[in-house]
Amino acid sequence: MPKKYDVVIGLEVHCQVKTESKMFCSCANNFGDDPNTNVCPVCMGYPGAMPVANKEAVRQTIIAGLMCGCEIPKYSKFDRKSYFYPDMAKNYQISQFDLPFCVEGLVKIGGVGFSGKPLPEREIKLERIHLEEDAGKLTHFGRSGGVDYNRGGVPLMEAVSHPDMHTPDEAYAYLQALKEIFQYSGAGDCDMEKGQMRFDVNVSLKPKGQVELGTKIELKNMNSFRNAHRALNYEIKRIARLLDEGVVLKQETRGWDDPSGESYLMRTKEDAHDYRYFPEPDLMPFTFTDEDIAAFKAELPELPEAKRERYKSDYALTDFDVNVLTGDKVNADYFEAGVKFTKTPKILANWIITEVMRELGEREQTLAECPVSAERLAKMVELINNKTISSKIAKTVLAEMFVSDKDPKAIVEEKGLVQVTDDSAIEGFVDQAIAANESQVQQYKDGNERVIQFFVGQVMKLSRGKANPPMVLEMLKNKLND
C-alpha cells in the first residue's frame, strides 16, 4: 500500500434473493429459461399494472440483516428510482431510499488474507441492506442483440458498507464473509457465474491523517472476488501515481478488464446521480411490531462463525478443514449430511477436501453437482475404518462411485476388493518382496531405513493393493531386522 496515503474502500454488494417468484409479480424466478418467457405486464411496466410485494423476499432480507447484526426499523417503505435505460422496461426501479429494511450492522473478518498474509480480526461497519428489483440483461440472440427481461423484477438485496476497509485483503475477506452470511441465511445461492452476486467497489486515497475523504473512484459491476482484489491493487497504485503527479481527480466510474489487468473509464461525474427518488405510490409502507421482529430473530440459523467453532470442538477439525467446509454452505451441508454415518468425521472431511473435490475438479463440477451422496461417501469411509478396504483401494471405489449409482460395499464385493488381513497371506507377499530385492535388503541393513517404503510398495503391488498397509509395514520391520 502507498506509504503517503490512507486507502479507503467501500462496497455495494447485490445478491439475488432465492424465491419462487419475482419481487412484485408472480413470474417465475428461474435462471436459464428461454429469453423473455418469464415476463408479465407488471415486470414489463405496462400502464395500469399494479405491483404486489413478495413477502418471502422481505422475510429473507430481514433474516440476512439480523445475521449481520442490523437493526430492523419498525417502519419501512419502497421508493421509485428514475432509471432510464433499456434493461428496465418501465424506466424506473422500485427500490428503497431513506427507510430500508435493515440498518447499521457489522461483518466480522479476519484470519489469513487473499494474499496469504495474516489479516487482523475486525468488524466492518454495514450501513444498510435494502431490497429492490433487478434489471433485465442486455444479451445476444443469435446474430442480433436485445434485452432478456427474465431477470427484470427478480428480488435483489443490496448491502452497502461504510467506507471502512483499507486494503484489498480486507475487501476480499468482507466479500467472502458476506457471501457466507447470505448463503447460510438462505437468502441466496450467490452463484457469481449466474450473476446472482455482483458488487461495485468504491476506492479513494487521501494524505496520511487527513480526515476528509479523497475523490471516489467506482469500479462497476464486478462478479469475482479475485478480480476485485486485483482491480483494487491496480486502482490504488494508479490513483497514487496520479496524485503524486499533481493531477486533480474527478469522480469516475470505471470498468475492469481482467485479461489486460487494467481498469478503463466508463464515465465521469462531478456529482452523484440525481435519481429523483420519491415514495412508491402503488405499494403501502411496511410496519413491524416488537413481536414481528422477535419472530424473525427466532428463525435465525447458525452463523458461519458459530459453525466453524462447532466443527473444531465437536469434530476436532483443523482450521484449514473448517475454512474449506464452511466457506461455502454447499460444502458444509454435504459434510453434515455425511457425518451422521461415520465415527470418524476428520477422515470424512479429508476425503471431501482432497479426493472428492479432486474428482469434481477434473469434471469441472461443484459439490452441489456431486453424483456421490454424502451418505455413501461416509459408508465408504467406514469400510476403511473397519479394515474392509485400504485407503488406496478406497480411491478405486470412489472413482467407480462417480460413474455408477452403486453402494460402496456392493462395488467392493463385485470387484473382489476386500482388504487382505490374514497374517499368512500377507507374510507370503512380504517373503516374495524380500527374496526378489536383495540389494534393497542390504541397503536397509546398512542403515537406509527409508528403503522400507520400497518394500511396502512391492508388497502392495503383489497383493494388487489389497494387503493391509500397517500389517505390511510391521511384518517387514520384523523380518528385515532379524
N, C-alpha and C positions, 0 to 999 in steps of 0.2 A: 504494500500500500504506500502511496506517496507520503513522504515524511512531512511535507509542508502543509498538507491539507487534512481536514477531517472529512471522511466519507459518510454520507447519509443516504440510506436506502429505504424505500417503502414499497410495498407490494399490494396490488389489487388482484385477487385470485377469484376466478369464476369457476363454479362447479355445477354441472347439470344435476338436478335433483332426480333421484330414481323413483319415478311414479308411473302408473299405468297410462295416464292421460296428460295432456298439456296443461299449462298453467291456468288458462282462462277458458278452455273449451274441452270437449270430450274426445278430441282427436287423439289417436294412439301416439304415445311417446316411444317410438321404436327407431333404433338406429339401423340403417342399411336397407330400408324399404325402398321400392322404386320411387324416383323423384316425384314430388307433388301428389302423392297418394294419401298422405295424412294431413289434409287441409280442409278447412270449412269456412263459412262466412265470417266466423269470429276471428280466427287467426289470420285470415286474409284481409281483415279490416273492411268488410262490406258495410255500406251505410245501414244503420238500424240494428246491426248485430250486437248483442249485449254480452259482455264477459261475466263469467262466474268464477270466483277464486277457487283454486284447488286446495281443499282443506288439508290433504296429506302433505302437500308441498310446504304449507305453512308449518305444520307439525314438525316435519323433518328439519326445517331451517331452525326452529326454536331448539330442538334437541341438540343440533350441532352447535348452536350458540352456547347452550348450557354446558356442553362438554369443553368449551373454550373459556368457561367461567364468566360468560357475558351476563349482564343484567337484561331482563326481559321487561320492557316498558309495558304498562297496562293499557296504553293507547297507541295504536299504530295505524298507518294508512298507506294506500298506494297513490302514486303520482304519475302524471303524464310527462314524458321527457321528449322534447322535439327531436326527431331523428329522421332527417330527410336523406334517405339512402335506399337503393333498390332492394336490399335484403330485409327491410322492414316494410311490409306491404301497406300498412296504414299510416306511415310517415310519422309515427310517434311510438315510443316504447312505454309500456306500463312498468314502472319501476318504483323505488322508494327514495324519497329525498331527505326530509328532515326528521321523519319519525319511523325509523326502521324497526324490524322485529327484535334485533339484538344489538346491544351497545357495550362498549368498554370491556373487552375480555383480555386474556393472556394466553400465549402459546409458549410452552417451555421448549427450549432447545439445549443441546449440549452433547458431550461425547467426543467423537472424532469427526472433524470436518471433511468435506469432499476432497480437499487437497491432502488428507492424511494427517494433518496437524491436529493436536488436541483443541477442542472447542469448549471454552468455559461454559458452565451451565448458567443460563439466564432466562428471563421471561421477556418475550417480545410483546409489546402492547398492541392490542387489536382495537381499532376504532369502532368497527361496526360489522355486522353481517346483515345484508338486506336481500330481499327477494325480488326478482324481476323475470321478464320473459326473454328468451334467447332470440337472436335474429336468424334469418334464413342463411343459406350458404351459396355464395357465388361459385359456380361449378361449370363443368363442360358436359354437354350432351352430344356424344359423337364428335362432329367437327365444329359444332357451334357452342357458344357459351350461353349461360342462363342462370336462373336462380332456382334452387331447390328450397321450397318453403316448408319442407317436412320438419326442419329444426326450428322454424319460426314459431314462437309461442311455447317452446319447451321451458319448464321451470328452471331458473338459474339463480343459484346463490352467489352473492359477491361478498367476499371477505376483504375488508380494507384495513391494512395495518397502519399504525402511526409510523412516521419516518424514524424507525427505532433500530435499524440494523446498520452495521458499519463495515462489513466485509462480505465478499461473495460467499464465503463459507457459511456465514450466519444466514444469508438469504436462502441458500440451498437447504440448510437444516430446517429453517422455518417452513419452506415449501413441503419438505418431507413430513414434518410433524403435522402440518395442516391436512395434508392428504390422508395421513393415518386417521386423524380425528374424523374427517368426513366419511371415510370408509367404515370405521368402527361405529359411527353413529347410525349407519345405514342410509345416510342421506344420498350418497353417490358412489359409483364404482371408480370414478376418477381415472378412467382409461384415456390416456392422453392421445393414443393413436386414433381414437374415435372422436376426439375433440371434446371429451367430457370434462376436461380440466384445462383451463387456459389462464394466462396471467399477464399483467402489464407490470413492468419493472420501472420504478422511478428512482433516479440517482442524481445526486448533486454533490459538489465539493465546495468547501469553504475553508478559509485560512484557519489554522490551528487556533482553537479557543474562541473563535468568533461565534456569537450567539445566533445571528441572523443566518438563515439557510441560503445556500447558493442557488443559482439558476437550475431549475429542474429539467432533466432530460428524461423522456419517457421512451422505453423500449416496448413496443406494442405487440400484443397477440403472440406471446411465446407459449410453447406447449412441450417443453422439455426442460427438466431441472438442470441437466448437464449443459444445455445451451444457455440457460440463464446464467450459470456460473461463468461460462466462457465469455458471454456477452458483457457481464459486469466487469470482469477483469480487463477486457478490451476497452470498454467505455470509460472506466476510471482512469486508465492511462491516457486515453485520448483527451479527456476533459482536462487533466492535469497539464498535459503538454500545451493545450490552447491557453490555459490560464498563465502558464509560465511565459508564453509569448505575448501576453498582454491583451489577448482577444476578449472582447466583451460578449459574453454568451447570450443567446436568445433562447427562450423556451422552445424546445423542439420535441417532435415525435419521430422516433427512428425505428427502422426495422432491423432485423438481424439476419445476415446471410451466413449460415453455418459453414458451407463449403469454403468460402473465402476467409472466414474468421473475422469479418468486419461488419460494422453497422452501416446503415445508409439512411439518408434523410428522406422522410416521408412528407413532413410538413412542418412549418414554423408557426408559432403563435405568440403574440405579445401577451395575451391574457388567456385565462381558461375559457373554454367554450361556454356560451350562454345557451343552455338547453331549454330555457323558459319553462321550468317546472311549474306545474300547478296541480292541485289535488284531482285525482281521477274521479270524474263526476258519475261514472257508471258503477262504482264499487263503494260499498259502505265501509267506514273505518272498522278496525278490529279493536275490541276491548277484552282484556283478560283480568280475571279476578285472582286473588291470592290462591284460591282453590285450584284454578286452572293451571297456574304456574307450578303449584305443588304436584299436580298430576303429571305435568311434563317432567319434572325432576324425578318422579318415581319410575319413569320409563328409561332413565339413563343407563346405557350399557357400561361394561367395564372399559375404562380408559386404556389406551395403548401403554402408557407408563405403568399402570397398575398390573397389566397383563405381563409386562416384562419382569416385574418384581416377582410375580407369582410363578412364572416359569423358572426363575432362578431358585426360589425357595422350595417349590413343590417337586420340580423335576431335575434339579441340580444341573441345569444347562449353563454353558459358558455365555459370556457377553456376546461373543460372535454368533453363537447359535440363536440366542434370543433376538438379536437385531435382525437376522435374516428371516426368522419365522414370524416376527411381529411387524416387520417393515411393510408388509402387505397383508391385508386381512385374509385374502385367499390362502396365503401360506399358513397363517395361524389357524384358520378353520380346518384346513387339511390335517395339520398336526393334531389338533384336539379331537378330530373325528377318529384318528388312528390310535391315540394314546390310551383309549379305553380298552384296547385289545392287546396290550403288551405290558409286561412287567418292567421293561427297560426303556423308558422314554428317551434317554440320552442316545441309545443306539438307533431308535426310530428317527430322532432328529438328524443324526449323522447320515442316515440313508436318504432322507428327504433332501438335505442340503447338498450332498455330493452326488450320489448315483441317480436319484430321480431327476434332479434338476439338470444333470449332465445329459440324460436321455432326452429330456424335454428340449434342451438347448439344441441338440442335434436335429430335432424335428421342428425347430422354430415354433415351439408351443409354450404356453404358460401352464402353471399348476392348475389353473381353472379348467384347462383342456386335457388334463392327465387321464389317460384311459385306465390307469391302475387306481382303484379306490384306496382310500387311506386304511380301511379295514383290512383289505387283502395285503397291503404292504406290511401292516403290523403283524399279520399272521405269518408272513414270511420271516419277519424278524424273530418271531417266537420259534420258528423252525431252526434258526441259528442258535437261539438261546438254549434249546433242549438238545442241541448237537445232532439234529437230524441231518442238517446240511452245514457245510462250511461257508464262510463269508465269500470265498471265491466262487463256490457253486451257486451261492445266492445271486451273484451278478448274472449268471446264466439264466436262473429262474426269473429274475426281474426282466431281463430282455425278452423272454418268452411271454411274460405277463403283459408287456407293452403291445404285443401283436396278437395275442389270443385272449379271449374272455374266459380264462381258466383260473381256478383256485391254485395257489402256490403248492399246496400239498398234492393236488392232482398232477401237477407238472412234474414234481419230484418223483412220484410213483411211476408215471408213464415213461419218463426218460431214464429211470434207474439211477437217480442222483443221490440216493441216501448215503450219508457220510459213513465211511468205514471207521469203526471204533473198536474193532476186535484186535486185541493185542497181537495174536499170532499172525493175522493178516498184515498188519502194519509192520511187524518185525520182518516178514518176508520181503516187503518193499525196501525196508531200511538195509537189510543184508545185501540185496541186489545193488543198491546205490553205492554202498561202501566197496563191494567187490569190484565194481566197474570203474572206480575212480581212485586208483592207488596213489597217484601223485597228489591229489587234493587231500587224501588221508594224511600223507606225510606233511603237507603244509600245515594242517591242523595240529599235528603232533609237534611241529616246530614252533608253535605259538601263534599262528594266524587263526584266531578263533572266529574271525568273520567268515571264513570259508564254510562254516557250518550252514549258512544260509544257502550256499550252493547245493548242499546235500538235501536240504528241505525242498528246494525246487525240484531236484531229481526224483525224490520220493513222491511229490505231488504229481509229477509227470507220469511216473509209473502207475500211480493209482488213479490216473485221469481226474485228478483234483478232488478225489473222494476221501482221502485219508485225513483224519483229524489233526490239524496242524500242531496244537500244543502237545499231543501224544507223540507225534513225529519228532518234534524238537527234543523232548525229554528222552526218547529212546535213542536218538542219535548221540546225544551227550553221553549217555551211559555207555554206549558201545565204543565211541571214539576215545573216551577217557580210560578205557580198560588197558 
